[in-house]
Amino acid sequence: MFEKFLKRSNWTDIVISIVFVILGLLLIVKPAEMVSVISILLGAVFIVIGVLKWMDYLTSKDKEDYLLTIALISVIFGVIILFCSDVIAGIFRVIIGLWIIVAGIRDFQTALAWKNVKSGLWTLTLVLSMLMMIAGIIVLVSTTLAIQLVGVIIAIYAVLDIITRAIFIKKVKNYLDD
């Protein structure tokens, strides 16, 4: 019984991962369109949350002000997301670019520390850290590349998740017998 449950839940996770593979590929192939779609969906979700909280406020006996505040903030945030998707994509790009640059700087410091302890890996780490910093700068400059990079990461993660789950499904009986 438990074995069937585990297999079924893993198949559900595989289907979800396939959806993520498709999302990742769409982000790679059509980054601008996908940002618009995601912005519309996210904006709509916030507006729906706002409307539901407003309805909660109207139907509650106590008329709790926090419900009205959440409703108003959610609707305003949803409208901003709907109409300012370019700004949101820009903020997203800046965050990813800065994160990559900071990781490159950290690796650069590690390379210098390895040089001091006479490790043979310091030159490789130095070169890779420089490439990371350059990649971060490119992501800061190119919106499309940042979105495509996220698409690649999502697709790779999803494929690895599918492989892991498939192996688990195949071996679940062995895991339960041990």
LUMGU-20072 format. One record per residue: x, y negated, z negated of N, C-alpha, C in turn; residue in three letters. Coordinates in steps of 0.05 Angstrom, whole numbers, padded with zeros to 5 digits, always signed. Layout:
// LUMGU-20072
XYZXYZXYZALA;...
//
This chain:
// LUMGU-20072
+00017+00024+00000+00000+00000+00000+00017-00025+00000MET;+00036-00026-00019+00054-00049-00021+00071-00052+00004PHE;+00079-00029+00015+00095-00028+00040+00079-00041+00063GLU;+00054-00035+00066+00037-00047+00087+00035-00077+00083LYS;+00032-00086+00058+00030-00114+00052+00056-00128+00060PHE;+00078-00117+00053+00104-00129+00060+00108-00131+00091LEU;+00101-00109+00105+00103-00109+00134+00085-00130+00146LYS;+00060-00131+00137+00041-00150+00148+00049-00179+00142ARG;+00059-00185+00118+00068-00212+00112+00092-00220+00128SER;+00110-00200+00134+00133-00206+00150+00125-00211+00179ASN;+00105-00197+00189+00096-00202+00216+00084-00230+00218TRP;+00070-00239+00198+00059-00266+00197+00082-00286+00198THR;+00103-00281+00182+00126-00299+00182+00140-00299+00209ASP;+00141-00276+00223+00153-00275+00250+00137-00292+00269ILE;+00110-00291+00268+00094-00307+00285+00099-00337+00280VAL;+00100-00344+00254+00106-00372+00247+00134-00380+00258ILE;+00153-00362+00256+00180-00368+00267+00180-00371+00297SER;+00163-00356+00310+00160-00359+00340+00149-00386+00346ILE;+00130-00395+00330+00119-00422+00334+00142-00443+00330VAL;+00159-00439+00310+00181-00457+00306+00201-00456+00329PHE;+00206-00433+00341+00223-00431+00364+00212-00448+00387VAL;+00186-00445+00391+00173-00461+00412+00175-00491+00406ILE;+00170-00498+00381+00173-00526+00373+00201-00536+00378LEU;+00221-00520+00370+00249-00528+00374+00255-00531+00403GLY;+00246-00513+00420+00251-00515+00449+00237-00539+00460LEU;+00213-00545+00451+00199-00569+00461+00214-00595+00452LEU;+00225-00595+00428+00241-00618+00420+00266-00621+00437LEU;+00277-00599+00446+00301-00600+00463+00294-00610+00491ILE;+00272-00599+00502+00265-00604+00530+00250-00631+00533VAL;+00232-00637+00515+00216-00661+00517+00216-00676+00490LYS;+00239-00688+00483+00241-00700+00456+00223-00725+00452PRO;+00221-00742+00472+00204-00766+00468+00175-00759+00465ALA;+00165-00741+00482+00137-00733+00480+00131-00719+00453GLU;+00150-00703+00444+00145-00689+00419+00145-00708+00395MET;+00161-00729+00396+00161-00749+00374+00133-00762+00374VAL;+00122-00768+00397+00096-00780+00399+00075-00761+00388SER;+00076-00736+00395+00056-00716+00386+00058-00713+00355VAL;+00083-00710+00345+00087-00707+00317+00077-00732+00302ILE;+00082-00755+00313+00073-00780+00300+00043-00781+00299SER;+00030-00774+00321+00001-00774+00322-00011-00754+00301ILE;+00001-00730+00301-00009-00710+00281-00005-00719+00253LEU;+00019-00729+00247+00025-00738+00220+00008-00762+00212LEU;+00004-00781+00230-00013-00804+00224-00042-00795+00219GLY;-00051-00776+00236-00079-00766+00232-00082-00752+00205ALA;-00061-00737+00197-00062-00723+00171-00065-00743+00149VAL;-00049-00764+00149-00051-00784+00128-00078-00798+00128PHE;-00088-00804+00151-00115-00817+00153-00136-00798+00142ILE;-00135-00773+00148-00155-00753+00138-00152-00751+00107VAL;-00128-00750+00097-00124-00750+00068-00136-00775+00056ILE;-00132-00798+00068-00143-00823+00058-00173-00822+00058GLY;-00185-00812+00079-00214-00811+00080-00225-00792+00059VAL;-00212-00769+00056-00221-00749+00036-00219-00761+00007LEU;-00197-00775+00002-00194-00788-00025-00215-00810-00029LYS;-00222-00824-00007-00242-00845-00009-00269-00832-00015TRP;-00274-00809-00002-00299-00794-00007-00300-00784-00036MET;-00277-00775-00046-00275-00766-00074-00282-00789-00092ASP;-00272-00813-00086-00277-00837-00101-00307-00843-00102TYR;-00319-00843-00078-00348-00850-00076-00366-00830-00090LEU;-00358-00804-00090-00375-00784-00103-00368-00779-00132THR;-00347-00790-00142-00340-00786-00170-00357-00804-00188SER;-00363-00794-00212-00379-00810-00231-00363-00833-00243LYS;-00337-00827-00248-00321-00846-00263-00310-00869-00246ASP;-00311-00865-00220-00299-00885-00201-00270-00891-00209LYS;-00254-00871-00208-00226-00874-00216-00211-00889-00194GLU;-00199-00911-00203-00186-00929-00184-00162-00917-00169ASP;-00149-00898-00182-00126-00886-00168-00134-00872-00143TYR;-00159-00860-00142-00168-00847-00117-00171-00867-00095LEU;-00182-00890-00101-00185-00911-00081-00158-00922-00072LEU;-00139-00924-00090-00112-00933-00084-00098-00913-00065THR;-00100-00887-00072-00088-00866-00055-00101-00866-00028ILE;-00128-00870-00027-00142-00870-00001-00132-00893+00016ALA;-00130-00916+00005-00121-00940+00019-00093-00937+00029LEU;-00075-00928+00012-00047-00925+00019-00044-00904+00041ILE;-00058-00882+00038-00057-00861+00059-00066-00870+00086SER;-00089-00884+00087-00099-00894+00112-00079-00914+00125VAL;-00069-00933+00108-00050-00953+00119-00025-00939+00129ILE;-00015-00920+00114+00009-00905+00122+00004-00889+00147PHE;-00020-00877+00150-00027-00862+00174-00028-00880+00198GLY;-00040-00904+00195-00042-00922+00218-00014-00932+00226VAL;+00003-00937+00206+00031-00946+00212+00045-00924+00228ILE;+00042-00899+00219+00055-00877+00233+00045-00874+00262ILE;+00018-00877+00265+00007-00875+00292+00017-00896+00311LEU;+00020-00920+00301+00027-00942+00320+00056-00950+00319PHE;+00072-00938+00302+00101-00944+00301+00118-00920+00303CYS;+00111-00901+00320+00127-00876+00322+00156-00881+00331SER;+00160-00902+00347+00188-00909+00355+00205-00917+00331ASP;+00193-00932+00312+00208-00941+00288+00214-00917+00271VAL;+00195-00899+00268+00199-00875+00252+00221-00858+00264ILE;+00221-00854+00291+00242-00839+00304+00269-00852+00300ALA;+00270-00878+00300+00295-00893+00295+00305-00888+00267GLY;+00288-00889+00248+00296-00885+00220+00306-00856+00217ILE;+00292-00837+00229+00300-00809+00228+00328-00805+00240PHE;+00332-00818+00263+00358-00816+00277+00380-00828+00260ARG;+00375-00850+00247+00396-00863+00230+00403-00845+00206VAL;+00383-00833+00194+00387-00815+00171+00404-00791+00180ILE;+00397-00779+00202+00413-00755+00211+00441-00764+00219ILE;+00444-00786+00233+00470-00795+00241+00488-00801+00217GLY;+00477-00815+00198+00493-00821+00174+00500-00796+00158LEU;+00482-00777+00157+00487-00752+00143+00510-00737+00156TRP;+00510-00736+00182+00532-00723+00197+00558-00737+00193ILE;+00558-00764+00193+00583-00779+00189+00594-00775+00161ILE;+00576-00775+00141+00585-00771+00113+00597-00743+00110VAL;+00584-00723+00123+00595-00695+00121+00622-00694+00135ALA;+00626-00709+00157+00652-00710+00171+00673-00723+00153GLY;+00666-00744+00139+00685-00758+00121+00692-00740+00098ILE;+00673-00725+00088+00679-00706+00066+00698-00685+00075ARG;+00693-00674+00099+00711-00654+00110+00738-00665+00117ASP;+00739-00690+00125+00765-00704+00129+00781-00705+00104PHE;+00768-00712+00081+00781-00712+00055+00791-00685+00047GLN;+00775-00664+00053+00782-00637+00047+00807-00629+00063THR;+00808-00637+00089+00831-00631+00106+00856-00643+00094ALA;+00854-00668+00085+00878-00681+00073+00886-00667+00047LEU;+00867-00658+00032+00874-00643+00007+00888-00616+00015ALA;+00878-00603+00036+00890-00578+00044+00918-00582+00055TRP;+00923-00605+00067+00950-00612+00077+00969-00613+00053LYS;+00960-00625+00032+00977-00628+00008+00984-00602-00005ASN;+00967-00582-00002+00972-00555-00014+00984-00536+00006VAL;+00992-00548+00029+01005-00533+00050+00988-00510+00062LYS;+00962-00515+00065+00945-00495+00077+00946-00498+00107SER;+00945-00476+00121+00946-00476+00150+00920-00485+00163GLY;+00899-00486+00147+00872-00494+00158+00868-00524+00160LEU;+00887-00539+00150+00882-00568+00149+00879-00581+00176TRP;+00894-00572+00196+00893-00585+00222+00866-00579+00236THR;+00857-00554+00234+00831-00547+00245+00808-00563+00232LEU;+00809-00564+00205+00789-00579+00190+00790-00609+00197THR;+00814-00619+00201+00817-00647+00209+00804-00653+00236LEU;+00810-00636+00255+00798-00639+00282+00768-00637+00281VAL;+00758-00617+00267+00729-00613+00265+00715-00636+00251LEU;+00728-00647+00230+00716-00669+00216+00715-00694+00234SER;+00735-00698+00250+00735-00721+00269+00712-00717+00290MET;+00709-00692+00299+00688-00687+00318+00660-00691+00305LEU;+00658-00684+00280+00632-00689+00266+00627-00719+00264MET;+00647-00734+00257+00643-00763+00255+00635-00775+00282MET;+00647-00766+00303+00640-00775+00330+00612-00767+00337ILE;+00604-00742+00330+00577-00733+00335+00557-00750+00319ALA;+00563-00757+00295+00546-00774+00279+00542-00801+00292GLY;+00563-00812+00302+00561-00838+00316+00544-00836+00341ILE;+00547-00814+00356+00531-00809+00380+00502-00807+00373ILE;+00496-00793+00352+00468-00790+00343+00456-00817+00335VAL;+00473-00834+00322+00463-00861+00315+00456-00877+00340LEU;+00471-00873+00362+00467-00888+00386+00446-00877+00404VAL;+00443-00850+00404+00424-00837+00423+00401-00824+00409SER;+00377-00835+00413+00353-00824+00401+00347-00796+00411THR;+00349-00792+00437+00343-00767+00449+00361-00745+00438THR;+00387-00750+00435+00405-00730+00425+00398-00722+00396LEU;+00390-00741+00379+00383-00734+00352+00359-00715+00351ALA;+00339-00721+00367+00315-00705+00367+00322-00677+00378ILE;+00338-00676+00399+00346-00651+00411+00363-00634+00391GLN;+00380-00648+00376+00395-00634+00355+00377-00621+00335LEU;+00356-00635+00326+00337-00623+00308+00323-00599+00321VAL;+00317-00602+00346+00305-00579+00361+00323-00555+00361GLY;+00348-00559+00366+00368-00537+00367+00369-00524+00339VAL;+00370-00540+00318+00372-00529+00291+00347-00513+00284ILE;+00323-00524+00291+00298-00510+00286+00297-00483+00301ILE;+00305-00484+00327+00304-00459+00343+00323-00438+00332ALA;+00348-00447+00325+00367-00427+00315+00357-00415+00289ILE;+00348-00432+00271+00337-00422+00245+00315-00402+00250TYR;+00296-00409+00268+00273-00391+00273+00282-00365+00285ALA;+00301-00365+00303+00310-00340+00315+00324-00323+00294VAL;+00340-00335+00277+00353-00320+00255+00332-00309+00236LEU;+00312-00324+00230+00290-00315+00213+00276-00291+00225ASP;+00271-00292+00251+00257-00270+00265+00275-00245+00263ILE;+00300-00247+00268+00319-00224+00266+00319-00213+00238ILE;+00321-00230+00218+00321-00221+00190+00296-00206+00183THR;+00273-00217+00191+00247-00205+00184+00244-00178+00199ARG;+00253-00177+00224+00250-00152+00239+00267-00130+00226ALA;+00291-00137+00217+00308-00118+00203+00294-00109+00178ILE;+00282-00128+00163+00269-00121+00138+00245-00103+00143PHE;+00229-00109+00164+00206-00092+00170+00216-00063+00176ILE;+00237-00061+00191+00248-00035+00198+00258-00020+00174LYS;+00269-00034+00155+00282-00021+00131+00265-00023+00106LYS;+00240-00033+00107+00225-00037+00083+00221-00011+00067VAL;+00216+00010+00081+00212+00036+00067+00238+00043+00051LYS;+00261+00039+00063+00286+00045+00049+00289+00027+00024ASN;+00281+00002+00026+00283-00016+00003+00265-00008-00020TYR;+00241+00001-00012+00222+00010-00033+00229+00036-00046LEU;+00243+00054-00031+00251+00080-00042+00274+00078-00061ASP;+00290+00057-00058+00314+00054-00076+00307+00046-00103ASP;
//
